[in-house]
């Protein structure tokens, strides 16, 4: 039976179950619940815009978007967004989705920290970007009802989220500061240690 959260039907498919299992194995509770909220916020927001979205693809995009911060998927010298995008692409292809679908989710994850660009791409790219902005920055919370917000947070709590997600960002990027250039990620590194940020000593 499909799970329903705040009116969003989580696809009851082998692909979705496999994605959930994979992320549950390699990510802690903070990243897992954040990633599920990203999917839910994004699905709610694109639905409110009257935009059709492939919920399986949006789910993988949301669940895998921070996978590159985990020790299992973090590379030595690529942006964490690309690490997650590559993992999602391989996962989708191995589960029978098309190259076009895999590329779509690749873009959603690779661009989720890039302002404005996702709004001009596919609904799945937009859904991930909207979900991330909502959960991390609180952008557009007024587009969601109090009941929707309460239900999502009840199912996927946010205890001390601000501090925990900043720590997860730092832990996943401190060893590759040059890869944060041009995004808010450099500001995250500078918050903890200005010397390791992509801009170096300022």
N, C-alpha and C positions, 0 to 999 in steps of 0.2 A: 504494500500500500504506500502510495506516495506521501511524503512528508509535506505539510503545508505550514508555512510560517508567515504570519502577517499577510495572508492572502497569496503569497508566492508558492507555487507548486514546485518543489524540488524534484527534478526528473528522477523517476524510479527506474534507473537503467544500470546495466552492468558497468558502463563507462563511468557514471557518476559514483557508483559504489567503489570502484577501483581507485578513482581520484581521491575520494575521501580517505580510503584506507592508506594510500601512499602518503598523503600529507599528514595524517594522524601519526604515522610511523616516524617521520623525520622532523616534524615541527612541534614546538611546545604548545601549551594551551593558549598562550597569548597570540601567537601567529595563527593557530588553527581557528580560534573564534573570530579573530580579526578578518581572516580570509573568508569565512562563511558570511560574516556581516557585509563584507564588500560585495559578495554575490547578491545578497538580499537587498541591500540598499540600491545597488545598480539595477536589479530587476524591477524594483518598485518604481524607480525614477524613469526608466525607459518606458515602462507600461503607462505611467502618467502622461508621458509625451505622445502616447499612441503609436509607439514604435514597436514593430515586431522584432523579437530577438530569439535566436536559437539558445534556449536555456541550457542545453548541455554544454555548448561552447562557452557561454557566459560563466557557467559553473566552473569549468576547468580554468578559465582565465582568472576568476576570482580566487580559486583555491591555490593555484600555482603562482600567483603574481609575486609573492615574497619568498618563493622556494629558494631563490638564489642567495638568501640570507642564511640558510641553514648549512651546517657543516657538511651535510650529505651532497649538496649541490653547488656550494660556493666554489668558484674558480679562483686562481691566483691573481689574474690580471684583467678579467672582463667585468663590465658593469653587472651588478647583481640582477638587474632587470633582464639582461640578455641570458644569464644563467637560467633564470626561471622560464624565459621564453623558449629556450632550446629544450628544456625538460618537457614543457607542455607540448611542443611540436612532436618530439619523439613519442611521447605518451599517446597523443591522438592518432598518429600514424599507426602505431602498434595496435590500436584498438579499432582500426578500420575506417577512421575518418579520412576525408580527402586531403590532398596537399593544400588545396585552397582553404579548407577549414583550418588546417594546422597553421597555415600562414596567417590567417585572420587572428587566431589566438596569440600567435607569436607577436603580432603587432600590438595587440591589446596589452600584453605584459611588458613588452619592450618600451612602450610609450606611456606607461601608466604614471610616470613622474614628470612627463612633458606637458606643460600647459597648452591648452587650446587645440593642438593638433588632433587629439582623439575625437573631438566634436565634429570633425569633417570626414571621419572614416566610418566603418561599419557599426551597426547597432551593438555588436558584441564588444568592440573596442570602446565605444562610448559607455557601455554598461560598467565595464571594469573601471574606467577613469572616474565616472560619477560615484561609484561605490567607494573608491579609495579616497576621493576628496571629502565625501561625507563622513567616513569613519575616522580619518586621520585629522582632518581640518575642521570638520563640522560644517562644511559648505552645503548650503541648501537644506538644512534640517527642517526649515519651515515648509518645505515642499512635502513633507511626510506628516501624517497625522500623529497625534499623541499616542493613539492606540497602536499604530504601526511601530513607532519607535520603542514603545514599552515591550511589545511582543518580541521584537528582534533581540533586544538586550536581555530579555528574560531567558530566551533560548541560548543566546551567546553573550554571556556577561562580559563586562569591561572593567574588572577590578584594577585600579591604579594603572589604567591603560596608557596614559600619556608617558609616564616614566618607563614602563615596561617596553613599549614599542620603540621609544628612543634608544633604549639599551640594546634592543634587538637590531636596530639599524646600525648602531655603532659597532656592535660585535661582528656584524656581517660585512662591514665595509672598511674597518680600520686598517686591515692588512693590504688594502688596495685603494688608497686615497685618491690616486690620479683618476680613477674611474668615476668619481663623483662630480667631476667638473661640469658646470652648466646646469646643475639641478639643485634642489633644496637639500640633497644629501650632503653636499659640502658643508652647509650650515649645521647639519646634525653633527658631523665630525668636529667642526670648529667649536661647537657647544661643549664637547667633552675635552677636546685637546686641539687648540688652534694649529699646533705644529704639524699634525698629521693630515690636515685638510688638503684638498687638491691645490689650493692656492699657496700652500706653505706658509711661511712667516709673512704676516701682513703688516 
